[in-house]
Amino acid sequence: MRTIGLKLFLVGQGAFGQEARDNLTALEELFPDYQFDVDVIDVLENPERAVEDRVIATPTLIKYTPLPVCRIVGDLSDRERVISALGLRVRENSNADGG
Amino acid sequence: MSDEGNKRLELEKLPSGIEGLDQICQGGLPKGRSTLVSGTAGSGKTVLAAQFLKAGLENWGEKGVLVSFEERPQDMIRNVTAFGWSFQGSVDAGDIAIIDATPVAGEVIVEAGRYDLAALMARIEYVVSQTGATRVAIDAISALFPQFSDHQIVRQELQRVVNGLRELGVTTIITMEREAEDGQIARFGVEEFVTDNVLLLRNRLEAEKRRRTVEVLKFRGTAHHKGEFPFTIDEQEGITIIPLSAMELVQRSSETRISSGVRELDVMCGGGMFRDSIVLVSGATGTGKTLMVTEFMKAAFENGERCIMFAFEESRDQLIRNARSWGVDFEEAIEKGHLRLICNYPESKGLEDHLIQIKREIDDFKPSRMAVDSLSALERVSTLKSFREFVIGITSFVKLREMAGMFTNTTAMLMGGESVTETHISTITDSIVLLRYVELHGEMHRGITVLKMRGSWHDKYIREYLVTESGMAIKEAFQGVSGILAGNPVYSYRDESTQLKQMFDAEGEG
């Protein structure tokens, strides 16, 4: 089980916030080998958190572990990009099975 | 009634506190609105933005928020500290907050889907309410665009930020980079949104000198002065705008007469110069212009008054030596604190900077008289337009401070003729004294005449004068000669016997 530390900044009632959350949940289901440690932050309720991480756009997903830190902007609807940016891989043995 | 109605329609303005800006904006920036400041790289946008916050805090205790898209807060603080502004202190005291909106170094940003900039607005709103700020400066939003692929979204989101700031009731300056001095107002089509108020900063190369100007392109629903106004950026004050054509002729006019330092010249002027008037002394090289300035200074410091001289042709040592040869001790006057000599090469800086220096020295020293020797040296290093602006600027300043001023002008022709300086400033100065070489019977003589003396009778003769060990000595009027000013004297003796008699008389004297 590999843990991925994530912060998801969004506007709770915003148009893209719910979509980002849904897309992230779908991703979790797709990669059961990973432990997604997600901290969801509503920038309107906790703007100081956005200050801390210098967030400008919403939604923003920050992967802080494992390194390197990576920042994904958008509602995560472009799944391929999210997977490659987070460096998610299908389990080794299933890879071997496929090959 | 209708006046009051108009006033109500007219947007309220917030004085920026930046010298000269409020004059050209007729009161300040539209209060509670955003003003776009656009200019090419190095045009002074960031300085203006930072100064807007600093001036608000210093003058009215207004707190400010700086949103930086281009420079890290520590770089920003370091840069403005170069202007002697203790930004760090204001930040520590909680009077100015900096929002770091720069991308995080080394972090990869991936776009995956749709987004907005709600977090940016949330941060601004949060920091503004935390500090209680009434002023916001956003520097430089152009740096935001390369971070995102869809510029349309960024534009649209910035419009939301501008609307949000308006709801917060803060007065905002937004800087934006421009690609060239002419053409599009700002990059990335930004002028399409914050279009209500636009200031343009320009930085052109003219006659090998940088000429900075600011123009109020538009203020929606409120008045402002039109056209470009020169400004300077220096380490002491940051931006100083010279609001030339916006200057008003409000100087009081004094009836008090003061001495020019030469008794006979005072008589020729009908009893001396007016206390707050400006005299232009014009003549060819070697006619005695610097001597007149020296006499003018001496008349002040001998009375215990302070005077200041800006020299652009001679060094300090040369001036002191010259004065000594005319029996005037400059060194003693300087030691006593009655005289200040400022010597500069005209080429050392642009005219705008010279003007700022002159103003500062005057406000620091508070003299009752000032002299510039010579204006024509400055004319050499500038364009005609800059020169004219400079002369208007210095003249109105001298009058505002109710000082007496003497400017010298070197004419190109030995015997007569006029120079650009004369044509350009003769209408601005109150009095004009001409010094001319006069050739009489194969000898060079010097002639002086008062060409103009505003508000007073003056002597209409052309008189001979001598430069002696004790200064200037003005003699009788030239008799029987005409055409001196034109540079070709014509003798008009009544008969030969008069001429012969005069020649023998002259010999007898010698």
Interface residues (C-beta under 8 A of the other chain):
Chain A: F9 V11 G14 A15 F16 E19 A20 N23 V43 L44 P47 E48 A50 V51 R54 V55 I56 A57 T58 P59 T60 P68 V69 C70 R71 I72 V73 G74 D75 L76 S77 D78 R79 R81 V82 A85
Chain B: I99 D100 A101 T102 V104 G106 E107 V108 I109 V110 E111 A112 G113 R114 Y115 D116 L117 A118 A119 L120 A122 R123 E125 Y126 V127 L144 Q147 F148
